[in-house]
Amino acid sequence: MEDYDFIISRLGNLTTSQIFSVKRAAEDILRNRNIIRGGNNAVSSYAETLCCSALDLMLEAQSNSGHDAICRKGRRYQIKARKLSNPRGSRQLGAIRRLESKPFDNLIGILFDEDHNVIRAADIPIDVVRERAKFQEHTNSSIFMLHDDVWRDPRVKDVTDLVRGAAAKLENPDS
């Protein structure tokens, strides 16, 4: 931990472009460890990796629209995540396109803290998503808020412990 604190304390002395270089290098390492993929949002990519590991899902090709992963029985999963900047931060997940056409069977929603630790995770059937989502005309998409009351719906499965377990397995690359 001493080395980590030293590195963090030194970041403030870097230029803006150097800090972005450090960020890119860190993302390259995460890609090499198969924790994130591609050059898109690292939070979303990390969420996909965790869900596939935790729930034994197979990740679809990045260009697949409507769902991110599939289980052995053929159920399609959309995976969405939100990194909270503070405990009362927005719980809005990313835009959901074509919700009326049922592009997935279940939505896995994950809330992360600022350090990418799993706060909560839920496996939400599409019927619950459709009941709770709000259509936004200007983005032509549906918006789903992952508020705490989602977990009180008896159709929703709390998968927090499973996703945290998957994160713990990825924590140390040498183990």
VENFEN-V32008 format. One record per backbone hydrogen bond with DSSP energy under -0.5 kcal/mol. CO is the residue of the C=O (numbers start at 1). NH is the residue of the N-H. If there is no record, write none. Layout:
co:CO nh:NH
co:CO nh:NH
This chain:
co:1 nh:5
co:2 nh:6
co:3 nh:7
co:4 nh:8
co:5 nh:9
co:6 nh:10
co:7 nh:11
co:8 nh:11
co:8 nh:12
co:10 nh:13
co:11 nh:14
co:15 nh:19
co:16 nh:20
co:17 nh:21
co:18 nh:22
co:19 nh:23
co:20 nh:24
co:21 nh:25
co:22 nh:26
co:23 nh:27
co:24 nh:28
co:25 nh:29
co:26 nh:30
co:27 nh:31
co:28 nh:32
co:29 nh:33
co:30 nh:35
co:30 nh:36
co:31 nh:34
co:41 nh:45
co:42 nh:46
co:43 nh:47
co:44 nh:48
co:45 nh:49
co:46 nh:50
co:47 nh:51
co:48 nh:52
co:49 nh:53
co:50 nh:54
co:51 nh:55
co:52 nh:56
co:52 nh:57
co:57 nh:59
co:58 nh:70
co:61 nh:64
co:68 nh:60
co:69 nh:77
co:70 nh:58
co:71 nh:74
co:75 nh:71
co:76 nh:105
co:76 nh:106
co:77 nh:68
co:77 nh:69
co:78 nh:80
co:78 nh:108
co:80 nh:110
co:82 nh:84
co:82 nh:112
co:86 nh:89
co:91 nh:146
co:95 nh:97
co:96 nh:142
co:98 nh:101
co:99 nh:102
co:105 nh:126
co:106 nh:78
co:107 nh:109
co:107 nh:124
co:108 nh:80
co:109 nh:122
co:110 nh:82
co:111 nh:119
co:111 nh:120
co:112 nh:84
co:113 nh:116
co:117 nh:113
co:120 nh:111
co:121 nh:159
co:121 nh:160
co:122 nh:109
co:122 nh:124
co:123 nh:125
co:123 nh:157
co:124 nh:107
co:125 nh:128
co:125 nh:129
co:126 nh:130
co:127 nh:131
co:128 nh:132
co:129 nh:133
co:134 nh:143
co:135 nh:137
co:136 nh:139
co:136 nh:140
co:136 nh:141
co:141 nh:136
co:142 nh:96
co:143 nh:134
co:144 nh:93
co:144 nh:146
co:145 nh:147
co:147 nh:150
co:148 nh:151
co:149 nh:152
co:150 nh:153
co:153 nh:156
co:156 nh:158
co:157 nh:123
co:157 nh:159
co:159 nh:163
co:160 nh:164
co:161 nh:165
co:162 nh:166
co:163 nh:167
co:164 nh:168
co:165 nh:169
co:166 nh:170
co:167 nh:171
co:168 nh:172
co:171 nh:173
co:172 nh:175
